[in-house]
Amino acid sequence: MSQLVITDLHASVITDAGEREILRGVTLTLDSGRTHAIMGPNGSGKSTLAYVIAGHPKYVVTSGSITLDGADVLAMSVDERAKAGLFLAMQYPVEVPGVSVSNFLRTSVTAVQGEAPKLRTWVKDMKSAMAELQMDPAFAERSVNEGFSGGEKKRHEILQLGLLAPKFAILDETDSGLDVDALRIVSEGVNRYREATDGGVLLITHYTRILRYIHPDVVHVFVGGRIVETGGPELADVLEAEGYDRYVTASA
Amino acid sequence: MTSPTAELAPPLDLAPRVRSLDPADFSLPTGREEEWRFTPSDAFTQFMEIVPGAGYVTATGPALVVPIGEISSTWLPIDRPSAVSRAHVSHAVVLDIPADHESTEPIHLRLFATAAVSYEHLEIRFGRFCKATVVIEQPVDAAICGAIVVTVGDGAQATIVNVADSERTQETMLAWHADLGRDSVFHGTQVSLGGSRLRILPSVAYRGPGGNAQLLGVFLADDGQFMEHRLLVEHDQPHCTSNVVYKGAISGDKSHTVWVGDVLVRREAIGIDTYEINRNLLLTDGARADSVPNLELETGDIASAGHASATGRFDDDQLFYLQARGIDEETARQLVVRGFFADIVSRIPDIEWQADIMGRIGTRLGVPAEIAGIDD
């Protein structure tokens, strides 16, 4: 049983024009086995929250805290956070030319688990994980994300989620740009991760569509850099029907 | 640049002004000459005059190799060091690949030096319609100055990989020239890793139409190394192809690389297709990369001509992505650099040599063995 606790988190983006505050006091507690959806309009700062948890150097935390089972996440480097059990499935996965998927995955799993997986079981595990996501085995020899379609990139993110089996997964708009079939495959991958590891999921999304496949326990409405309302799954239905207008107007 | 007519500027005449067997025909470099302007003034001075007691380069290899063979090429040196070497050597290391010969295994040519400063003259002849790969390992424990002269027969498919990975105190200066027969394909890959200072001058000429030259190179300079690669492709035959791709990674204070790619398209070279690119990755502050692509067209009646050069720093988003997967920053950097070179190394038509070269690059970058060997 693990716990990710975010308390009154303020963070700014560093740009050429200076710092601009984006997160304005985010407070959230996520337990193992639970799925929280964070829903909000474009520009609300929900992706920034994901990047700040993962430790992207573009953002600076000005106040507040993030702890994982009591350990100070903000004091950790990016790779230490991953080793501690945090995983960010990125909205725009980065291409790394010349680094094969199989080399990347094995290096990553070795780093996170602290020892290299046994070669024989590793190849089998990777192949079956790819098959579950309906990925062609030839993907293993391609360069990381290079020339991948949008759907292929997202499947590759979820493949890593399954192999790294983190304590907490932050899914940053994993549903964006996916057609219905790809959305279903990706969602099934997330659900398998939840069942296999009892991990916690922070599901960041603009649309309610993915919530038909990944059922949240809690839904947060994220506007203006903070959570403005929290409810059960039924809150998503309200957002589906009414949109974010009510909140945006209230926060403006 | 995509439009050939855009480059119809006054001719620069990129061809060497002097080609001669006599060192005296080349004046000592002052540093003001175009071909010496990037080179440190104290570099390669030992190659400017014949060194008393200098040795020569010899070889071990398969039966096809003649370690002390006859010089038969008519190639003329293009600068003072190559002329000094040529004037000194009385014989060549000769590798004659017979016509129609097809070798599945690469021919491995290991070169040795007989003295601390040694002159090299290597002649490799690919017979008509043969298909072969030659991997040359340059001597590691001597200063080397000389030339590799390659003749590719009509219709042959020839590959040469030249590995310069000497001790870090040694200077290397090599001209390597390939003469391409009709409809032949030549892949010449330069791998520059070792040495204190290194100057490599690859050049290509065509004897008939339809020749295809792929000049590839990887170089990795650190800890104050100086590496200079100057290429010359001279198109004077119709319907030939040339493609030049050199990639370098430079790190460490005072490390310096120079890449100059000269492509010269003569009036009679109609229908040719040429492209050249140099990409450099600066890994640290203080590292310097000079990159100069030159394209001189005397005719616009060609299929395509282009050149490009890009020198950049590390991509922080790539680092973040790898680190977000638990990979520490140092390993992430090494993965990205290895990946940067992989597309060139993967074109070497032999898996074991690909692994060997990648392993050397990995060793230089300090990559743990379990990562370096994972692609095998």
HADDOCK unambig.tbl for C-alpha pairs under 7 A between the chains (distance, minus, plus):
assign (segid A and resid 54 and name CA) (segid B and resid 324 and name CA) 6.69 0.50 0.50
assign (segid A and resid 56 and name CA) (segid B and resid 320 and name CA) 6.76 0.50 0.50
assign (segid A and resid 78 and name CA) (segid B and resid 323 and name CA) 5.66 0.50 0.50
assign (segid A and resid 78 and name CA) (segid B and resid 324 and name CA) 5.53 0.50 0.50
assign (segid A and resid 79 and name CA) (segid B and resid 323 and name CA) 4.59 0.50 0.50
assign (segid A and resid 79 and name CA) (segid B and resid 324 and name CA) 5.39 0.50 0.50
assign (segid A and resid 79 and name CA) (segid B and resid 325 and name CA) 6.48 0.50 0.50
assign (segid A and resid 79 and name CA) (segid B and resid 326 and name CA) 4.09 0.50 0.50
assign (segid A and resid 79 and name CA) (segid B and resid 327 and name CA) 5.64 0.50 0.50
assign (segid A and resid 79 and name CA) (segid B and resid 328 and name CA) 5.59 0.50 0.50
assign (segid A and resid 80 and name CA) (segid B and resid 326 and name CA) 6.46 0.50 0.50
assign (segid A and resid 82 and name CA) (segid B and resid 324 and name CA) 5.74 0.50 0.50
assign (segid A and resid 82 and name CA) (segid B and resid 325 and name CA) 5.76 0.50 0.50
assign (segid A and resid 82 and name CA) (segid B and resid 326 and name CA) 4.75 0.50 0.50
assign (segid A and resid 83 and name CA) (segid B and resid 326 and name CA) 5.37 0.50 0.50
assign (segid A and resid 94 and name CA) (segid B and resid 317 and name CA) 6.78 0.50 0.50
assign (segid A and resid 94 and name CA) (segid B and resid 318 and name CA) 6.07 0.50 0.50
assign (segid A and resid 94 and name CA) (segid B and resid 321 and name CA) 6.43 0.50 0.50
assign (segid A and resid 96 and name CA) (segid B and resid 318 and name CA) 6.21 0.50 0.50
assign (segid A and resid 96 and name CA) (segid B and resid 336 and name CA) 6.83 0.50 0.50
assign (segid A and resid 97 and name CA) (segid B and resid 339 and name CA) 5.63 0.50 0.50
assign (segid A and resid 97 and name CA) (segid B and resid 340 and name CA) 6.49 0.50 0.50
assign (segid A and resid 98 and name CA) (segid B and resid 339 and name CA) 3.56 0.50 0.50
assign (segid A and resid 98 and name CA) (segid B and resid 340 and name CA) 5.91 0.50 0.50
assign (segid A and resid 98 and name CA) (segid B and resid 342 and name CA) 5.17 0.50 0.50
assign (segid A and resid 98 and name CA) (segid B and resid 343 and name CA) 6.32 0.50 0.50
assign (segid A and resid 99 and name CA) (segid B and resid 335 and name CA) 6.69 0.50 0.50
assign (segid A and resid 99 and name CA) (segid B and resid 339 and name CA) 4.88 0.50 0.50
assign (segid A and resid 103 and name CA) (segid B and resid 374 and name CA) 5.85 0.50 0.50
assign (segid A and resid 103 and name CA) (segid B and resid 375 and name CA) 6.27 0.50 0.50
assign (segid A and resid 107 and name CA) (segid B and resid 371 and name CA) 6.63 0.50 0.50
assign (segid A and resid 108 and name CA) (segid B and resid 325 and name CA) 5.54 0.50 0.50
assign (segid A and resid 108 and name CA) (segid B and resid 326 and name CA) 5.78 0.50 0.50
assign (segid A and resid 108 and name CA) (segid B and resid 327 and name CA) 5.78 0.50 0.50
assign (segid A and resid 111 and name CA) (segid B and resid 326 and name CA) 5.48 0.50 0.50
assign (segid A and resid 111 and name CA) (segid B and resid 327 and name CA) 5.74 0.50 0.50
assign (segid A and resid 112 and name CA) (segid B and resid 326 and name CA) 5.36 0.50 0.50
